[in-house]
Amino acid sequence: MDKVLAINDLNHKFAGTINTYAMRKFAFLFFLAGIICTAAGAQELPSPHPGKALVIFERPPVTAFAVQFRLFDSTKYLGLISAGGHLVYECTPGKKLFWALSENRDFLEADLEANQVYLIQTLVQAGAVKARVKLQPYDPKDKRAEKIKRQFIKRIDKGKEKKAETITEGTNQKVIGQAINRGMERYQKLKDKNKKITRLAADMHT
């Protein structure tokens, strides 16, 4: 009788060990599946065509809803950007002058490499009459770079994408032309006075 009880007790312990092992294995596989699914669902930034550079302008949501900023590449008009939106611009690599227009004009001198992606935040600042604009380039050397990049991708995934525009209407062309002339004059004055202008270096890509 004692032997039978001993054997039954041993069987129970063995079964318990097997169940514990099975549960742990199931939990591990479930955890692993979650990681795989998360990685598979993760959003990635778009890539430029071979030999081109890709610049993505992003504007945080819930900031000055009624105000839209105009974006430019030197004398080329790129388009409007609204709260929560982003604008994708593919261009030839090399030196660029990006600038934004609102109550003020903010300039960003860039040097772009081919086959790379660059991120620029279009930030809102308080102004006297309406919101001011600030162009802030993504810097991979920043200690918060990965966090900023993840936020950028998340916002891009949720925001409405725009491509660089081509102005065809006569009225808009006149207004934009005047804005460009004033913008270039303002930039030249800043250069003549040796004012500091934000830079986007070639290695500041994602």
VMD Tcl script that draws the C-alpha trace (Angstrom):
set ca {
  {0.00 0.00 0.00}
  {2.81 2.35 0.93}
  {4.48 1.62 -2.39}
  {1.31 2.45 -4.31}
  {0.95 5.76 -2.46}
  {4.59 6.56 -3.11}
  {4.20 5.87 -6.80}
  {1.02 7.99 -7.01}
  {2.75 10.83 -5.20}
  {5.66 10.59 -7.62}
  {3.28 10.65 -10.59}
  {1.56 13.77 -9.24}
  {4.88 15.54 -8.77}
  {6.02 14.53 -12.27}
  {2.74 15.70 -13.77}
  {3.02 18.99 -11.90}
  {6.55 19.48 -13.22}
  {5.38 18.78 -16.78}
  {2.45 21.22 -16.41}
  {4.72 23.94 -15.03}
  {7.19 23.43 -17.87}
  {4.38 23.51 -20.45}
  {2.93 26.71 -18.99}
  {6.32 28.40 -18.97}
  {6.96 27.31 -22.54}
  {3.54 28.60 -23.62}
  {4.14 31.92 -21.88}
  {7.53 32.28 -23.58}
  {6.09 31.47 -27.01}
  {3.24 33.95 -26.42}
  {5.76 36.63 -25.43}
  {7.93 35.86 -28.47}
  {4.90 36.04 -30.76}
  {4.04 39.44 -29.33}
  {7.52 40.74 -30.10}
  {7.36 39.41 -33.66}
  {3.93 40.94 -34.24}
  {5.07 44.27 -32.82}
  {8.14 44.30 -35.05}
  {6.08 43.32 -38.08}
  {3.60 46.11 -37.40}
  {6.22 48.77 -36.73}
  {6.14 51.67 -39.15}
  {9.19 52.56 -41.17}
  {10.20 55.79 -42.83}
  {9.95 55.93 -46.62}
  {13.11 55.76 -48.71}
  {14.20 58.04 -51.56}
  {14.72 56.88 -55.11}
  {18.36 55.95 -55.88}
  {20.56 59.02 -56.10}
  {17.97 61.26 -54.42}
  {17.58 62.64 -50.88}
  {14.29 62.60 -48.97}
  {13.27 65.37 -46.58}
  {10.21 65.00 -44.36}
  {8.77 68.08 -42.68}
  {6.49 67.26 -39.73}
  {4.35 69.49 -37.57}
  {3.11 68.39 -34.13}
  {-0.66 68.20 -33.61}
  {-2.75 70.45 -31.32}
  {-0.73 73.56 -32.12}
  {-2.24 76.70 -33.72}
  {-4.89 74.84 -35.72}
  {-5.91 77.91 -37.73}
  {-2.36 78.71 -38.84}
  {-0.64 77.09 -41.80}
  {3.05 77.51 -42.54}
  {4.48 77.86 -46.03}
  {7.61 75.82 -46.75}
  {10.29 76.62 -49.32}
  {13.50 75.24 -50.81}
  {15.31 78.49 -51.61}
  {13.16 80.00 -54.40}
  {10.99 76.90 -54.82}
  {7.66 76.74 -53.03}
  {7.01 73.35 -51.43}
  {3.54 73.80 -49.94}
  {1.55 74.39 -46.77}
  {1.83 72.40 -43.57}
  {-0.93 72.30 -40.96}
  {-1.11 71.04 -37.37}
  {-0.58 67.27 -37.29}
  {0.46 67.12 -40.94}
  {3.67 66.33 -42.77}
  {5.17 67.12 -46.16}
  {7.45 64.77 -48.11}
  {10.04 66.31 -50.42}
  {12.37 64.27 -52.63}
  {15.17 66.27 -54.17}
  {18.67 66.20 -55.57}
  {21.36 65.96 -52.87}
  {23.70 68.85 -52.08}
  {23.38 72.22 -50.38}
  {19.87 73.52 -49.75}
  {18.23 76.48 -48.08}
  {14.96 75.45 -46.46}
  {12.78 78.09 -44.89}
  {9.31 78.52 -43.46}
  {7.01 81.52 -43.50}
  {4.50 82.62 -40.88}
  {4.63 85.83 -38.85}
  {8.37 85.38 -39.21}
  {10.75 83.60 -41.58}
  {12.96 80.84 -40.23}
  {15.87 79.51 -42.28}
  {17.71 76.19 -42.27}
  {20.93 75.65 -44.22}
  {21.20 71.99 -45.24}
  {23.74 69.72 -46.90}
  {22.04 66.52 -48.06}
  {23.58 63.18 -49.02}
  {22.16 60.93 -51.70}
  {20.02 57.95 -50.61}
  {19.41 59.39 -47.12}
  {16.32 60.52 -45.21}
  {16.24 63.75 -43.21}
  {13.62 64.82 -40.69}
  {12.66 68.41 -39.89}
  {10.17 69.44 -37.23}
  {8.09 72.53 -37.97}
  {7.59 73.93 -34.49}
  {5.14 76.60 -33.37}
  {6.24 79.52 -31.23}
  {4.26 82.39 -29.75}
  {4.07 85.51 -31.91}
  {2.78 89.08 -31.55}
  {-0.09 88.66 -34.03}
  {-0.05 85.00 -35.06}
  {2.11 81.94 -34.46}
  {5.79 82.04 -35.35}
  {7.59 79.10 -36.93}
  {10.86 77.32 -36.10}
  {12.54 74.64 -38.21}
  {14.23 72.04 -36.01}
  {16.29 69.31 -37.74}
  {16.55 65.78 -36.37}
  {20.00 65.10 -34.93}
  {21.01 61.42 -34.49}
  {23.67 62.53 -31.97}
  {21.06 63.97 -29.62}
  {20.59 61.79 -26.53}
  {16.84 61.83 -27.21}
  {17.28 60.93 -30.88}
  {15.63 57.50 -30.79}
  {12.66 58.80 -28.82}
  {12.24 61.75 -31.18}
  {12.47 59.44 -34.20}
  {9.79 57.09 -32.80}
  {7.49 60.03 -32.10}
  {8.17 61.35 -35.58}
  {7.26 58.01 -37.20}
  {4.15 57.69 -35.06}
  {2.96 61.16 -35.99}
  {3.73 60.60 -39.66}
  {1.73 57.37 -39.58}
  {-1.29 59.21 -38.17}
  {-0.91 62.52 -39.98}
  {-2.04 63.52 -43.44}
  {0.76 63.37 -45.99}
  {1.36 66.07 -48.59}
  {3.77 66.13 -51.48}
  {5.70 69.20 -52.61}
  {3.34 71.36 -54.67}
  {3.59 73.00 -58.05}
  {1.94 76.44 -58.25}
  {-0.11 76.81 -61.40}
  {-2.72 79.44 -60.52}
  {-1.80 82.99 -61.50}
  {-2.86 84.65 -58.23}
  {-1.01 82.17 -56.05}
  {2.04 82.41 -58.24}
  {2.14 86.19 -57.75}
  {1.69 85.96 -53.97}
  {4.27 83.19 -53.66}
  {6.68 85.09 -55.90}
  {6.49 88.14 -53.65}
  {6.98 85.98 -50.56}
  {10.06 84.36 -52.11}
  {11.63 87.71 -53.00}
  {11.13 89.01 -49.47}
  {12.39 85.78 -48.01}
  {15.61 85.87 -50.03}
  {16.14 89.51 -49.08}
  {15.69 88.65 -45.41}
  {18.12 85.73 -45.67}
  {20.76 87.90 -47.31}
  {20.43 90.53 -44.57}
  {20.95 87.84 -41.94}
  {24.07 86.59 -43.76}
  {25.43 90.13 -44.11}
  {25.04 90.61 -40.36}
  {26.65 87.21 -39.64}
  {23.55 86.07 -37.81}
  {23.47 82.45 -36.66}
  {21.38 80.20 -38.90}
  {20.41 76.65 -37.98}
  {22.27 73.98 -39.95}
  {21.39 70.49 -41.08}
  {24.66 68.63 -41.68}
  {25.01 65.81 -44.19}
  {25.43 63.19 -41.45}
  {22.25 64.23 -39.61}
  {20.13 61.64 -41.40}
  {18.11 58.79 -39.88}
}
mol new
graphics top color blue
foreach p $ca { graphics top sphere $p radius 0.5 }
foreach p [lrange $ca 0 end-1] q [lrange $ca 1 end] { graphics top cylinder $p $q radius 0.2 }
display resetview
